[in-house]
């Protein structure tokens, strides 16, 4: 069953890739970016070329900061001294955005937004831009499972997009539950007769005799509890409240 799901999901993804790379407007954008970033028109063909291109991008980024940062730093300090913090923040964002590495990454996100793709396509678009190989984009299919820690508590997320199907959800659900097994908080289950048991406990705290408690419970909830059932209900409720 799972293999059938994987085959269907992978086939759907491959078809979407083929459709995207066949679009003339997409190819035009890719060719323009390759020209802008000095990537061979037909893509990088070996690992040496790949390493050299990435190394040059890092070198260009370092050179950009080395050349521009001293002047821009003075301008930032001047703006902050004048109390123009918003203008200073905007300038800092522009400085970082114009750095070659950040500018390259931004161009990838422009493509993703333009063609209404999921964020998980980011690395795939980068690989296609560099290598011109639609079969080697390494885009994951299905629903990504993500988690983060907040104040010592793990939060798990299922990331869905416009292409997500019910089968995607069904396939990922058991795996997400396995991740959740190490949870540090309790799953809440609806409690049967909570209001009734809570009322009986409150009446006991008021010092009401058992017969009176039983009569009130019968009147308010329509339940007839004998002495034993009443004590079990109160004891169970105290356990819920973590009262020994």
C-alpha positions in Angstrom: 0.0 0.0 0.0 2.8 2.4 1.0 4.8 1.6 -2.2 1.7 2.3 -4.3 1.4 5.7 -2.5 5.1 6.5 -3.1 4.8 5.6 -6.8 1.7 7.7 -7.3 3.2 10.7 -5.4 6.5 10.5 -7.2 4.8 10.3 -10.6 2.7 13.4 -9.7 5.9 15.3 -8.7 7.8 14.2 -11.9 4.9 15.4 -14.0 4.8 18.8 -12.3 8.6 19.2 -12.8 8.2 18.3 -16.5 5.4 20.8 -16.9 7.4 23.6 -15.2 10.6 23.1 -17.2 8.6 22.9 -20.4 7.3 26.4 -19.9 9.0 29.0 -22.1 8.6 31.8 -19.5 10.3 29.6 -16.9 13.2 28.8 -19.3 13.6 32.5 -20.1 13.9 33.3 -16.4 16.4 30.5 -15.8 18.6 31.6 -18.8 18.6 35.2 -17.5 19.6 34.1 -14.1 22.4 31.8 -15.5 23.7 34.8 -17.4 23.4 37.1 -14.4 25.3 34.6 -12.1 27.8 33.4 -14.7 26.5 29.9 -14.8 27.0 28.0 -18.1 24.0 28.3 -20.4 23.6 24.5 -20.4 24.4 24.2 -16.7 27.4 23.0 -14.7 28.6 19.6 -15.8 31.1 18.4 -13.3 32.0 18.7 -9.6 35.1 20.8 -10.2 32.9 23.4 -11.9 30.4 23.3 -9.1 33.0 23.8 -6.4 34.6 26.7 -8.4 31.3 28.4 -8.9 30.3 28.2 -5.2 33.8 29.3 -4.1 33.6 32.3 -6.4 30.2 33.3 -5.0 31.7 33.2 -1.5 34.7 35.2 -2.6 32.4 37.8 -4.3 30.3 38.1 -1.1 33.3 38.6 1.1 34.7 41.2 -1.3 31.3 43.0 -1.3 31.3 43.4 2.5 35.0 44.3 2.6 34.4 47.1 0.0 31.1 48.4 1.2 30.8 47.8 4.9 33.2 50.5 6.3 31.2 53.3 4.5 27.8 51.8 5.2 28.7 51.3 8.8 29.4 55.0 9.2 26.1 55.8 7.6 24.3 53.3 9.9 26.0 54.8 13.0 25.0 58.3 11.8 21.4 57.4 11.3 21.2 55.8 14.8 22.8 58.8 16.4 20.2 61.0 14.8 17.5 58.6 16.2 16.5 57.4 12.7 16.3 53.8 13.7 13.8 52.8 11.1 15.9 54.2 8.3 19.0 52.5 9.8 17.2 49.1 9.9 16.1 49.6 6.2 19.6 50.4 5.2 21.0 47.4 7.0 18.5 45.2 5.2 19.5 46.6 1.9 23.2 46.1 2.6 22.6 42.4 3.4 20.2 41.9 0.5 22.7 43.3 -2.0 25.4 40.9 -0.9 25.9 38.3 -3.7 25.1 35.2 -1.7 21.9 36.8 -0.3 21.0 38.3 -3.7 21.3 34.9 -5.4 19.1 33.3 -2.7 16.5 36.0 -3.2 16.5 35.3 -7.0 15.6 31.7 -6.2 12.7 32.9 -4.0 11.5 35.2 -6.8 11.2 32.2 -9.1 9.3 30.2 -6.4 6.8 33.0 -5.8 6.4 33.7 -9.5 5.5 30.1 -10.3 3.5 29.6 -7.1 5.7 26.7 -5.9 6.0 25.4 -2.4 9.1 26.5 -0.3 10.3 22.9 -0.4 11.2 23.6 -4.1 13.9 26.1 -3.2 16.8 23.6 -3.3 15.4 21.9 -6.4 15.2 25.2 -8.3 18.8 26.0 -7.2 20.0 22.6 -8.5 18.2 23.0 -11.8 19.6 26.5 -12.2 23.1 25.1 -11.6 23.0 21.7 -13.3 20.1 22.0 -15.9 19.0 18.5 -14.9 15.2 18.1 -14.1 15.8 14.5 -13.0 18.2 15.6 -10.3 16.3 18.4 -8.4 15.9 16.3 -5.3 12.5 17.7 -4.4 10.8 15.8 -1.6 7.2 14.7 -2.1 4.5 14.2 0.5 4.3 16.3 3.6 7.4 17.5 5.4 7.4 17.0 9.1 9.1 19.7 11.1 9.6 20.4 14.7 11.1 23.0 17.0 11.7 23.4 20.7 9.8 26.1 22.7 10.7 26.5 26.3 11.8 22.8 26.5 8.6 21.5 24.8 8.8 20.0 21.3 6.3 21.3 18.8 5.7 19.2 15.7 4.4 20.7 12.4 3.0 19.1 9.2 3.7 21.4 6.3 1.0 21.3 3.7 0.6 23.2 0.4 -1.8 23.5 -2.5 -0.6 20.1 -3.9 -1.3 18.2 -0.6 -3.7 15.4 -0.9 -5.7 13.3 1.6 -3.4 10.4 0.8 -0.4 12.5 1.7 -1.9 13.2 5.1 -2.8 9.5 5.7 0.7 8.4 4.7 2.5 10.8 7.0 0.2 10.6 10.0 1.6 7.4 11.6 5.1 8.7 11.3 4.2 12.0 12.9 2.6 10.1 15.8 5.8 8.1 16.3 7.7 11.3 16.6 5.2 12.5 19.1 5.7 9.5 21.3 8.5 11.3 23.2 6.2 14.1 24.0 6.6 16.1 27.3 3.0 17.0 27.7 -0.2 14.9 27.9 -2.8 14.5 25.2 -6.1 15.8 26.4 -9.0 13.4 26.0 -12.6 14.5 26.6 -13.7 13.4 30.1 -17.1 11.6 30.5 -19.2 13.0 33.3 -16.7 15.7 34.1 -19.3 18.3 35.3 -21.1 15.7 37.4 -17.9 14.5 39.1 -16.6 18.0 39.6 -19.9 19.0 41.3 -19.8 16.0 43.6 -16.2 16.9 44.6 -17.2 20.5 45.2 -20.1 19.4 47.4 -17.8 17.2 49.4 -15.4 20.1 49.9 -18.3 22.1 51.3 -18.8 19.3 53.9 -22.1 18.1 52.6 -23.1 14.6 53.8 -23.1 11.8 51.2 -26.8 11.4 51.0 -27.3 15.1 50.3 -24.6 15.0 47.7 -26.3 12.1 46.1 -29.7 13.9 46.1 -28.2 17.0 44.5 -26.5 15.0 41.8 -29.7 13.2 41.0 -31.6 16.5 40.8 -29.0 18.4 38.7 -27.8 15.6 36.4 -30.4 12.9 36.6 -27.9 10.3 37.7 -28.6 8.0 40.7 -25.3 7.1 42.4 -25.1 4.8 45.4 -22.5 5.4 48.2 -19.8 3.3 46.5 -20.4 4.9 43.0 -20.3 8.4 44.5 -17.0 7.8 46.3 -15.5 6.3 43.1 -16.6 9.3 41.1 -15.0 11.8 43.6 -11.8 9.8 44.0 -11.5 9.6 40.2 -12.0 13.3 39.9 -9.4 14.0 42.5 -6.9 11.9 40.6 -7.6 14.1 37.5 -6.8 17.1 39.6 -3.6 15.4 40.8 -4.8 15.4 44.4 -3.8 12.4 46.5 
